[in-house]
């Protein structure tokens, strides 16, 4: 029997484990404290638990299942990790993004991505599988979870196509016995799956929902996002409105600006019209170039004009600061740089 990942345990799980091992129930709370508060990486670190008990627990629990392959540090303080799960084909990226008053962990939820957005490096090799709850939480812990203030599910993969693992991870990230990160500081970013968005609207932890829109109309969106053929913008925004009404949380529309593709003033006017149908705000993101892909980063002045057009239409928008451009900033780039097996590589 393979060891269970300790970072996916709930109180009921630790209670069942100590009961099965014939241990006093107070050991359950000790376990949770060691796992989530002290964030130990080995049973041997449990100094208040007897050695013979630790030996029995070591047979049942694995505290880390990933191997750090590479860490990159950007000049702006951004830190990016490449982590391997079992084999070199299963690698994911995690990023820590520092900003004034907060440190945000950008976590992956799948190996690769099934969506295949034409501008993104994450899906160039397709989907390599879903991450487990423990693997998702481990990414946060590996960055130093006691310092992390915000979580964004904006790394590799589509979170709503790994719904069970992602929502279970959110419970652990949010719980007072877990990492204790507030619901308002957790963001789930989706390419837009109406049925899954409506399901998330019934989830009892009201996280922020971000829609990766990236186009002002269905024609452009289908060229950029293959999965756009499954649902129109109108259908997706309708499900987002359901989410807003259920949670009271304003929707964030993520809009990646691609030079001469979706960054014209006419596109901004179309986007503004869409925004009038939904309680939302817009994050404008300047494209980080990916080698071998045919898209370019727009000029700063064009981005400013785009935002100005939105503002004149009464749309609340922000230009997201580009972070970590000197360390393969875009999703999936670091993984592609290390696409072949490497031994002993870390920093």
Secondary structure, DSSP 8 states (H G I E B T S, - for coil): ---EEGGG--HHHHHHHHHHTT--THHHHHHHIIIIIS--SSGGG-TTS-HHHHHHHHTTEES---EEEEEEE-TTS-EEEEEE-SSTTSEEEEEEEEETTEEEEE---EEE-SS--TT-STTTT-EEEE--HHHHHHHHHHTTTTT--EEEE-SSS-GGGGHHHHHHHHHHHHSTTTT---GGGEEEEES--HHHHHHHTTSSS--EEEEE---SSHHHHHHH-GGGGGS-HHHHHHHHHHHHHHH---EEEEEEEBTTTT-SHHHHHHHHHHHTTSSEEEEEEE----TTS---B--HHHHHHHHHHHHHTT--EEE-----GGG--STTHHHHHT-S--SS---
